[in-house]
Amino acid sequence: MIIRFLRNCEAPQQWTQVYCECCGPEQMGYQKEFFSAGQEEDPEVYDYKIDISGLTYKVDYEIIAYP
């Protein structure tokens, strides 16, 4: 699913950190991220999920493509 942000807003996004090359990235939880109006994102990307539950559909974002 691809969404477009309709206004500037913040939402929690999952982030990862790489400690060593052999282990790869480790999920570190969620932190607030800023998203600009017009920015398009896929909130379901494995390592970079965006929690849009606190945003309002058609006010903060719109869905522009389904998988």
C-alpha positions as CSV (number, residue, x, y, z in Angstrom):
1,M,0.0,0.0,0.0
2,I,1.3,3.5,-0.8
3,I,0.0,6.5,1.0
4,R,0.5,10.3,0.4
5,F,0.6,12.7,3.3
6,L,-1.8,15.5,2.7
7,R,-0.2,17.8,5.3
8,N,2.9,18.0,7.4
9,C,2.6,15.6,10.3
10,E,4.5,13.3,12.6
11,A,4.0,9.5,13.1
12,P,5.9,6.8,14.8
13,Q,8.2,4.9,12.4
14,Q,10.1,1.7,13.2
15,W,13.8,2.0,12.9
16,T,16.7,-0.4,12.8
17,Q,20.4,-0.2,13.7
18,V,23.3,-2.3,12.4
19,Y,25.7,-3.4,15.1
20,C,27.8,-5.7,12.9
21,E,27.8,-7.0,9.4
22,C,27.3,-10.6,10.4
23,C,24.0,-10.0,12.3
24,G,22.5,-7.4,10.0
25,P,20.0,-4.8,11.1
26,E,18.2,-5.1,14.4
27,Q,14.7,-3.6,15.1
28,M,15.0,-0.9,17.7
29,G,11.3,0.1,18.2
30,Y,9.4,3.2,17.0
31,Q,10.3,6.8,17.1
32,K,8.4,9.9,15.9
33,E,9.3,11.0,12.3
34,F,8.3,14.0,10.4
35,F,6.5,13.5,7.0
36,S,6.0,16.4,4.6
37,A,2.8,17.2,2.7
38,G,3.0,15.4,-0.7
39,Q,5.5,12.8,0.6
40,E,4.6,9.2,-0.6
41,E,5.5,6.2,1.6
42,D,4.7,2.5,2.0
43,P,3.8,2.2,5.7
44,E,4.1,-1.6,5.5
45,V,7.8,-1.9,4.6
46,Y,9.3,-4.5,6.9
47,D,12.2,-2.5,8.5
48,Y,10.5,0.9,8.3
49,K,6.9,0.4,9.2
50,I,4.9,3.6,9.9
51,D,2.1,3.5,12.5
52,I,-0.7,5.5,10.9
53,S,-3.2,4.6,13.6
54,G,-3.0,8.1,15.1
55,L,-3.5,9.8,11.8
56,T,-6.9,10.6,10.2
57,Y,-7.7,9.2,6.7
58,K,-8.4,11.9,4.1
59,V,-7.2,14.6,6.5
60,D,-3.6,13.6,7.2
61,Y,-3.1,11.0,4.5
62,E,-4.7,9.2,1.5
63,I,-4.2,5.8,0.0
64,I,-3.0,6.1,-3.6
65,A,-2.1,2.4,-4.3
66,Y,-2.9,-1.0,-3.0
67,P,-0.5,-4.0,-3.3
